[in-house]
Amino acid sequence: MDAQIFEAALKDFRGVLEQAAEPVRNYNRTSEKPIYKPEAARFKLVVWFKDGNTRYFFSFDHTKYKDGSFIDEFEGLKKLIRLVDKFKGTYKNAIIYANLDEKKEIQGNYNCEMFKYNIYGTHKVNEHGNFKNVGKNVIFDAERMKYLQKFKI
């Protein structure tokens, strides 16, 4: 039963928005390890602030556990949406782009708009995207987006 609910949530971006609206766990960072900078990311958030600055944020798609690591692009997108909510009231526009290339390099072509937020608090969603399970990994279905060619919203 839970697997069916999870599969339904992956196929619809409303699941990402609902889960991103849930409160996150607060904790104090105690580790002195250097900050991880991803080499590959499926999603990129570009925020144009009211003060004229532009900032770029990339999704952290790899999740590490004791048993190893796996890719969870759903979680990476959810974190970017939470970041947009954190900046609410300070930006003019914020757009989350997807990289449809297989390698997902940071310098790659992020040409597919997934979410668009504006200064008035409204947002648009590219409803043609969805996620799929491949083993333990939760992957954005980039092949479907390439097939549909719905890159702008």
Phi, psi and omega in degrees: 000311180297325179295323179292321178295318179296317179299319179295322179293325180292331183275359185222130181290346176297329177297322178294315181295319180294317181290328178291334180283344179290146180293146180265160180285131176268138177206157177263128182287126181246348183280144177257015180294150178295154181291131181284127175249119183292145176266338179221137180210139179282324186241148177227134177254127175245125182240125174258111184275161180295332181278003176100350179281151174236130180236148180240133179229140181247151180284145174260100188269341182269128177249127183252137176228176178301321183284349183142203180226160174213168183261128177228086182287336175298313179295321178298319178293320180299320179293323177293322178295320176297324179294321176299317178297326179295324181272004184307132180093348181249353183245156172272311180217151174216130181230134173258121179256155174244143174263118184269001177288155180291323184281337176057039180293149181298324179275009182288188184265099176269084188248001184251114180283128180253314180223141178230124178243145178234178185296336184273001178087005177266156178218155177241148182235134172280103188279002183270353181271150173207174182244159176219154177268131174232096187066234177277345186277144173249111190243142172289136183278080182291328180298321178295318179295321177296320181294315182284335181053048176253080187266339182244146175236000000 
